[in-house]
C-alpha cells in the first residue's frame, strides 16, 4: 500500500504534536503554544486558492463550501487513526474539503466564512481563550444551555485535563444533521469528518467535557 507521506508530514506540521508523547508529558503551556500555532493558520491563503490572478478561486469568500459524504480512503484512514485511535473508520465519512475558511466552533453554528473561538468579551474572531466558562458564555449567548445528558446534546466541547493545570478546552463537535446518532467535526484547517461521540478522544483534543443543547423558544 502506497502511503501519502507528504500528507502525513503536513498533518504533523499543522498540529505540531509528537504522536509518541502521552498527555502526562505535555504541559498546558506547551499545548497552548502548539494549538495556537495550528489555529493561527486561519490568516494564510485558502487551500486550493490560485497563486496567479488568472485562475479563479474555487471557493470565493468562503461562501461556496461544498458538502458531501465520502468514505475514507486508505491514506485518510492512516492519516486520521495516527492521531485518533478510537476513530471508527467504517462509520466515519469525509463530509467537506480542507479549508482555512472556518474551524470547529464555526461549524457547530453552521458557519463556513469565519474562524471563531470563544472569548470573555464575545468579540469574534479574537484572542483565543480556552477556559470552560468562556465556552459556556459563548454558547449561552447563542441560545444554548449546558446539559449532562448526551441524548439532549446538540454540541459537545472537548478539553484536556492533565490533573495539574486547569481544564484546557480544545475542540467542539456538532450533531450530524442527516443522522443525529453520530457527530461531525471540522478539524482545524482540515476536512470535516463524522465520528461517534468519543471518536476523537486523543492527546490532541482530550475528551468530551461539556454538552450543550439548543434552547427552544
FENCORNOR-V936349 format. One record per residue. N is the residue number from 1. BURIAL is # if it has 16 or more other C-alpha atoms within 10 Angstrom, else .. Layout:
# FENCORNOR-V936349
n;burial
N;BURIAL
N;BURIAL
This chain:
# FENCORNOR-V936349
n;burial
1;.
2;.
3;.
4;.
5;.
6;.
7;.
8;#
9;.
10;.
11;#
12;#
13;.
14;#
15;#
16;#
17;#
18;.
19;.
20;.
21;.
22;.
23;#
24;.
25;.
26;.
27;.
28;#
29;.
30;.
31;#
32;#
33;.
34;#
35;#
36;.
37;.
38;#
39;#
40;.
41;.
42;#
43;.
44;.
45;.
46;#
47;#
48;.
49;.
50;.
51;.
52;.
53;.
54;.
55;.
56;.
57;#
58;.
59;#
60;.
61;.
62;#
63;.
64;.
65;#
66;.
67;.
68;.
69;.
70;.
71;.
72;#
73;.
74;.
75;.
76;#
77;#
78;#
79;#
80;#
81;.
82;.
83;#
84;#
85;.
86;.
87;#
88;#
89;#
90;.
91;.
92;#
93;#
94;#
95;#
96;#
97;#
98;#
99;#
100;#
101;#
102;#
103;#
104;#
105;#
106;#
107;#
108;#
109;.
110;.
111;#
112;#
113;#
114;#
115;#
116;#
117;#
118;#
119;#
120;#
121;.
122;.
123;.
124;.
125;.
126;.
127;.
128;#
129;#
130;#
131;#
132;#
133;.
134;#
135;#
136;#
137;#
138;#
139;#
140;#
141;.
142;.
143;.
144;#
145;#
146;#
147;#
148;.
149;.
150;.
151;.
152;.
153;#
154;#
155;#
156;#
157;#
158;#
159;#
160;#
161;#
162;#
163;.
164;.
165;.
166;.
167;#
168;#
169;#
170;#
171;#
172;#
173;#
174;#
175;#
176;#
177;.
178;.
179;.
180;.
181;.
182;#
183;#
184;#
185;#
186;#
187;#
188;#
189;#
190;#
191;#
192;#
193;#
194;#
195;#
196;#
197;#
198;#
199;#
200;#
201;#
202;#
203;#
204;#
205;#
206;#
207;#
208;#
209;#
210;#
211;#
212;#
213;#
214;#
215;.
216;.
217;.
